[in-house]
Amino acid sequence: MQIGEQWFFDEQEQKWVQKKTHDWNPEMRLAKQVQETNGGVIGESRLVGTIPMALINEWCKEAGVRFDDSKAKQEVVKRKILSGEFDKFRVWKGRY
């Protein structure tokens, strides 16, 4: 969830910069609640995690992947979610 936004002009780069501030706690709480309820397992389906789109967008920027390239975006998300660094967004703890 975005909680703040600032615009400022960078004199060295000679361009406007947008700084956004996010609070990821609601998504982490949701993941924990679902994990405690059913562990992300519904029949044969698995809910791997709840990841905010803004965070996925940042991951794509870091990896140099276009957001509309769904195959590459899928690989970026899979790599990040299985790395353990973003474990608080995980619901189902298995590997996929």
N, C-alpha and C positions, 0 to 999 in steps of 0.2 A: 504494500500500500504506500503510495507516495504521500509524504507528509510535508515536503517543502520543495521549493524551487527558487533558484536565484539566477539572475543574468548579470554578467559583468563583461567589460571590454578588456581584452588582453592586449596591452600596449606593444609587447614584443612580437606577438603573432599577428597583430592588427586584425583581430576578428572577435566576434561575440562568442562567449562561452556560456553554456547553460549547465548549471549544477543542480542535480536533483538529489533529494534525500528520501530514502525509503525506510519503512519499518517492516521487517519480514516476520515479526512475531506472530501476527494472526495466522499466517500460513503454517508456521511451525507448530502452533497450538492445534490447528486443524489436523495436521498430520499425526500428531500425538494422540488426539482423540480417536481418529479412525483406527490407528494402530491398536489402541487399547480395546476398541469395540470388536473388530473382527480381524485385525492383523492385515488388512488389505486384501483378504481372500473372499471372493464372492463366487461361489460355484467353481468354474474352471478359470475365471478371470482373476487377474492380480492388479491391484492398484500399487504401482511402484512408489509414487510420491506425488506431492502437491507442490508444484514449482511455479512461482509467479512469472508471468510473461515478461515483465521488466527485467527479471534476473536472467531469463533465457536470452533476451536481447543482448544483455551485457556479455554473456558467455559467447554468443555468436560474434560480437565485436572483437573480443579477445582472441578468438580463434581465426578471425579473418573470414568468416563464413557469412554469406548473405542470408538474411532472415527468411526470405522466401524459398530458399533451397532446402526443401524438407528433408531429404536424405542426409545431407551434411549436418543440418540442425539436429536431426535425430542422433547422429553419431556424437556430436558435441555434448548433448544432454546425457546420453548414456555414459560417456567417459566421465563427466563431472559427477553424476549421481552415484556411480560405482566407485569413485575415488575415495569416498569416506569423508571428504572435506565438507560435504553438504549433507551429512547424515541426518540432520534434524528435519529435513524435508522428506525423508524416506518414510514410507508406510510399511511396505512389504520388504523384509530384509533378505530375501533370496536373490539369486543372480539370474539375469536374463540375457 
